[in-house]
Amino acid sequence: MAQLDAVHLIKATRHALAECESVEDIIAESWQVQALAGAIGSHLAAGGPQSVRVEALGLSEAGARACRACAPSGLPAGEVCEAHDARADRLSQIQDAKCALSDLSGLLAEAGVALVLVAVTAREEGLYWQCIEAIDAADESQDRVSAILRRLEVQEHGPAA
């Protein structure tokens, strides 16, 4: 399996999300988005700038929780992330953290919109609530990404006056 930079994985995931034709595809790609958010968080927590490591660990944990929320039906919560081939497993580096995080923020927003569309058309209550939990999880991940971006900005330019 080829190893890739975060920006390339985000682009591939964005493309896959845009190509979804069914509810199942949207749920599966939302899971991929969250797995990628968690992987990027883990990568930054382990080797990113010291100033972002705590927030990055929070992103990693939020991504893991979100994976459970976006889990395709029929899998126990503990097996979700291990049972699927996550694109995020190919993450080998983050060359430009600000660019990757900015792109990830956009991807999380796109996944949230796709999940809202599924939720408002859901005929099954279980699917509706799964989407609501996944939307909340995507929002939490996006909040973490925004916090990391703010810390990187402060590190680069100093606090805003």
C-alpha positions as CSV (number, residue, x, y, z in Angstrom):
1,M,0.0,0.0,0.0
2,A,1.5,3.3,-1.1
3,Q,2.3,5.9,1.6
4,L,1.0,9.4,1.0
5,D,1.1,13.0,2.2
6,A,-2.0,14.3,4.1
7,V,-3.0,16.7,1.4
8,H,-3.1,13.9,-1.2
9,L,-5.2,11.8,1.0
10,I,-7.6,14.6,1.7
11,K,-8.0,15.2,-2.0
12,A,-8.7,11.5,-2.6
13,T,-11.2,11.5,0.1
14,R,-12.9,14.7,-1.1
15,H,-13.2,13.1,-4.5
16,A,-14.6,9.9,-3.2
17,L,-17.2,11.8,-1.1
18,A,-18.2,13.8,-4.1
19,E,-18.7,10.6,-6.1
20,C,-21.1,9.0,-3.5
21,E,-24.3,7.8,-5.1
22,S,-26.0,6.1,-2.1
23,V,-26.6,6.6,1.6
24,E,-24.3,3.7,2.3
25,D,-21.5,5.3,0.3
26,I,-22.0,8.6,2.1
27,I,-21.8,6.9,5.5
28,A,-18.7,5.0,4.4
29,E,-16.9,8.1,3.1
30,S,-17.9,10.0,6.3
31,W,-16.1,7.3,8.2
32,Q,-13.1,7.7,5.9
33,V,-13.1,11.4,6.6
34,Q,-13.1,10.8,10.4
35,A,-10.4,8.2,10.1
36,L,-8.3,10.6,8.2
37,A,-8.9,13.4,10.8
38,G,-7.9,11.0,13.6
39,A,-4.8,9.9,11.7
40,I,-3.7,13.5,11.0
41,G,-4.3,14.3,14.7
42,S,-2.2,11.3,15.8
43,H,0.6,12.3,13.4
44,L,0.7,15.9,14.6
45,A,0.5,14.7,18.3
46,A,3.5,12.5,17.8
47,G,5.7,14.7,15.7
48,G,4.1,18.1,15.1
49,P,5.1,21.3,16.7
50,Q,5.1,21.1,20.5
51,S,2.5,24.0,20.7
52,V,-0.2,21.9,18.9
53,R,0.4,18.4,20.3
54,V,-2.3,18.6,23.0
55,E,-5.0,19.9,20.5
56,A,-3.7,17.3,18.0
57,L,-4.2,14.5,20.5
58,G,-7.8,15.9,21.0
59,L,-8.3,15.7,17.2
60,S,-7.0,12.1,17.2
61,E,-9.5,11.2,19.9
62,A,-12.3,13.1,18.3
63,G,-11.6,11.3,15.0
64,A,-11.7,7.9,16.8
65,R,-15.1,8.7,18.4
66,A,-16.4,9.9,15.1
67,C,-15.4,6.7,13.4
68,R,-17.7,4.9,15.9
69,A,-20.5,7.3,15.1
70,C,-20.0,6.9,11.3
71,A,-19.7,3.1,11.6
72,P,-21.4,1.1,9.0
73,S,-24.2,-0.9,10.6
74,G,-23.6,-4.4,11.9
75,L,-20.2,-3.8,13.4
76,P,-19.5,-3.6,17.1
77,A,-18.1,-0.1,18.1
78,G,-14.7,-1.5,19.1
79,E,-14.2,-3.2,15.7
80,V,-15.1,-0.3,13.5
81,C,-11.7,1.2,12.8
82,E,-9.9,-2.1,12.6
83,A,-12.5,-3.7,10.3
84,H,-12.3,-1.3,7.4
85,D,-9.5,-0.4,5.0
86,A,-9.0,3.2,5.9
87,R,-7.4,5.5,3.4
88,A,-5.9,7.2,6.4
89,D,-3.7,4.1,7.0
90,R,-1.6,5.3,4.1
91,L,-0.7,8.6,5.8
92,S,3.1,8.8,6.0
93,Q,3.7,12.6,6.3
94,I,2.3,16.0,6.7
95,Q,4.5,18.3,4.6
96,D,2.5,21.4,5.2
97,A,0.4,21.3,8.4
98,K,-1.5,24.5,7.8
99,C,-2.5,23.5,4.2
100,A,-3.4,20.0,5.3
101,L,-5.5,21.3,8.3
102,S,-7.2,23.9,6.1
103,D,-8.1,21.3,3.5
104,L,-9.2,18.9,6.3
105,S,-11.5,21.6,7.7
106,G,-13.2,22.0,4.3
107,L,-13.5,18.2,4.0
108,L,-15.1,17.9,7.4
109,A,-17.6,20.6,6.4
110,E,-18.4,18.8,3.2
111,A,-18.9,15.5,5.1
112,G,-21.2,17.3,7.5
113,V,-23.3,18.7,4.7
114,A,-23.6,15.2,3.1
115,L,-24.6,13.7,6.4
116,V,-27.3,16.5,6.9
117,L,-28.7,15.6,3.5
118,V,-28.9,11.9,4.6
119,A,-30.4,12.8,7.9
120,V,-33.2,14.9,6.5
121,T,-34.2,12.2,4.1
122,A,-33.7,9.2,6.4
123,R,-36.7,7.0,6.7
124,E,-35.3,5.0,9.5
125,E,-34.9,6.5,13.0
126,G,-31.6,4.6,13.6
127,L,-30.1,6.1,10.4
128,Y,-31.2,9.6,11.4
129,W,-29.6,9.4,14.8
130,Q,-26.4,7.8,13.4
131,C,-26.2,10.8,11.1
132,I,-26.8,13.3,13.9
133,E,-24.1,11.7,16.0
134,A,-21.7,11.7,13.0
135,I,-22.5,15.4,12.3
136,D,-21.8,16.3,16.0
137,A,-18.5,14.3,15.7
138,A,-17.5,16.1,12.5
139,D,-18.2,19.4,14.2
140,E,-16.0,18.4,17.1
141,S,-13.2,17.4,14.8
142,Q,-13.6,20.7,12.9
143,D,-13.4,22.6,16.2
144,R,-10.1,20.8,17.0
145,V,-8.7,21.5,13.5
146,S,-9.6,25.2,14.0
147,A,-7.8,25.3,17.4
148,I,-4.7,23.8,15.9
149,L,-4.7,26.3,13.0
150,R,-5.0,29.1,15.5
151,R,-2.0,27.8,17.5
152,L,0.0,27.5,14.3
153,E,-0.9,31.0,13.4
154,V,0.2,32.3,16.8
155,Q,3.4,30.3,16.6
156,E,4.2,31.8,13.2
157,H,3.1,35.4,13.7
158,G,2.7,35.9,17.4
159,P,-0.6,36.7,19.2
160,A,-3.0,39.1,17.4
161,A,-3.0,42.6,18.6
